[in-house]
Amino acid sequence: MLIPVWLLRIAVASVWVYEGLWCKLMTKSAHEFEVMSAMPFFGPGTFGLALKMLGAFEVALGIWALTGASPVSCAMVQTLLLVSLNTGGLLFAGKIIHEPLGMIVRNFSFLVLVWVVAGLHG
């Protein structure tokens, strides 16, 4: 193995921590707030809270990925979350997402890495 497993885990975890902590909890990405506000199941008073809760979950997911515990379960949760977020974003905020095809390609590539890491452990 040319790349140590711990470095691959850091790569996966860093994506989730960045997305959760920086983009959502610290609200450094107005785009995230805009996409969440387009979701029809959140009212004006709740989408901010929902964004914070999602951010906290993403940080927790990053920590889980970093630990290497139950890697296949972790990869499944990451896959379900990312597919759900992408699907919801495309369905309800498609006009807001700058490059929908690029988002899908990047997230597909990320999920391949997620499953490579899970396969190295599982």
N, C-alpha and C positions, 0 to 999 in steps of 0.2 A: 504494500500500500504506500503510494507516494505521499499522500496527505494523511496526517494523523487523524484519527476519529474525533479526538477532542476538538480539533480545529474545525472540522465539519459541523460538529454540534454548536460551536460558537457562531459559525456562519448562519445556521438556521435560527438560533436563539436571537441573534442580533437583529434579524429582520423583524421578528415579533416584538422585541423590546422597543425598537425604533418606532414601529407602527403604533404600538400601544402607548408607550410613554411620551415620546416626542410629539407624534401627530395627533393623538387623541387626548391623553390626560393633561399634557402641557399646552394643548390647543395651538400647536405651532403650524398646523396645516388647516387653513380656512376651507380648503377643498373637502376635507373629511366632514366638517360640520355641514357644508352645503349638500353633500351627498346624503348624509343622515337625515337632514331636514326634508329631503325629497321622498322619504319613505312614508307611505300612506298610513301605516299603523302607529306612527308616533305623532302626537299633537305638538303644538308649538312649545308647550311647557315640558315635554318629556324627551324630545330628541337629544337635548344636551346631556341629560342624565344617561340616556341610552348610549351615547357616544363615550361617556366616561366609563360606564360599565363594560362596554366592549373593549376599551383601552386597557382596563384592569385585567380583563380576561386574556387579552393578547400578551400582556406582560407575564402573567402567570403561565401561559402556554410557552413562552420563551424560556422561562425558568425550568419548566418541566422538560423541554427539549434539551436544555443544557445539562440537566442531571443524567440523561440517558436512561432514566427509569421507564420501564414498560414502553420500549420504543415503538412497537407496532401500534399499540393503543394510542400513543402520542401522535404518531403519523396519521392515524385514522381521524383523530379529533382535528388535527391541522387541516387535513383534506376536507372534512365536512364543513369546517368553518370557512375556509377559503372559497370553496365552491358555493356555499350559501351566500357569502358576501358578494362574490362576483355576480352570481345570478340575480340577487336582489338589486345590486347596483345597476346592472344592465337593464333589468325590467322597469325599475322605478326612477332611475337617475341617468339613464343612457345618454341623454343630451348633455349632461353635466360632465360626464367622464370624457377626458380629453382624447384619449386614444384607446377605445375599447379593445381593438384587436391586439394592440401592444400590451394592454393589461392582461389579456388572456395568455399571450405568449410568455410574458414574464412570470406569471403565476404558475403556469404549467411547468416551466423550467425550475422554479422554486420547489414545486411539489415533487419533481423528480429527485432533487437533492434531499428533500425530506425523507423520501422512501429509500434512497441509497443509504442514508444514515440509519434508518430503521433496519434495513437489511444487514448492515454491518454489525448490528447488535442483536437482532432477533434471530 
